């Protein structure tokens, strides 16, 4: 089937989509956007977190057909313009600065989820950060640096 | 596999009548897991997420009618004050991403004995509004809705339109056992609702029997035992007896999440705790723990 979906601001028509396919598969395999990661395929790990109509969701649990006519923003879409660190979103820059990346696999999902948190709550308490990121697993267990990154992004946002 | 996207509720009912084997999908948090893992290959997916009316709630006859497509996240923020027990249960569902997508309608459709929404729906005497193109609306009391492990009372041509429940008239609490605070399928869970106007207690047990169920003897005992008007403190013996009756209402199995014995023990503990919290609230005439 064909799925019409706006991804990172660009209206796309994607053909030959299998009816049981996930939005994650559509993004990665058919659109060449591998930022959202495929790990658990059951919503446990948060590595595939994307915005769907402005709400963070696990792309692995959205049927591709459910994205018809909707807007998706992936981790790639958070960085405006051409690649390069200067173009990165402040949350992405904070993850780099804080060293909140070990193997990097969980990073895209954590960045999208953190981005949403800071949009809704610019100055979250630690408990709020932990709650917001409760559905994102880091199997390197690098959580302290991840929390540092979110705190840093919030601090930088407050001072700019 | 076909992918059906009915634009309206009437179209959805027509599609379900024509294709009874079509699998309804709303947030996808259950259905997509089964498809991703090859557990389920329905001959059609019936996507209900494009029907705006399902994502609405309103008031009618003093009760709340909550559309099957209202996600947990909105239930917490928009209805947390009126349905505190269900909101507490909703906060324990999955993670923020899952709560943004998952719905009570989907929970009812899946009818898992461990579904988090079920105990508070039982404690609050919810009624499920089912509908088919052929026979129209059928109101199913939640107590009659769960018919077996992952089985419910829906007929093949029916869809869940909404659930109905009264706004809380007294304290409500939900308690759940799991290995961590997020992404946990209940080892067991318990919901309690006090209905002071009717001098009645509602309960719901989760994940400790083939279906979610009420602890009816415990309800009867406590309804009589509580000093509704005088609001005297509860005696230890009554609290303990309530816990025992809740425990004895369960028939849990041993599985990967816990043993039957542990579940029975934990249910008694949760029953005593939620009762203590609820009765303290009633005595203080506080509105319950309704943080949202």
Interface residues (C-beta under 8 A of the other chain):
Chain A: X1 X18 X19 X20 X22 X41 X42 X43 X44 X46 X49 X55 X56 X57 X58 X60 X61 X62 X63 X65 X66 X68 X69 X113 X131 X132 X134 X135 X136
Chain B: X1 X2 X3 X5 X25 X27 X28 X29 X31 X32 X33 X35 X36 X37 X41 X44 X45 X47 X49 X50 X73 X94 X95 X96 X97 X98 X100 X101 X181 X182 X183
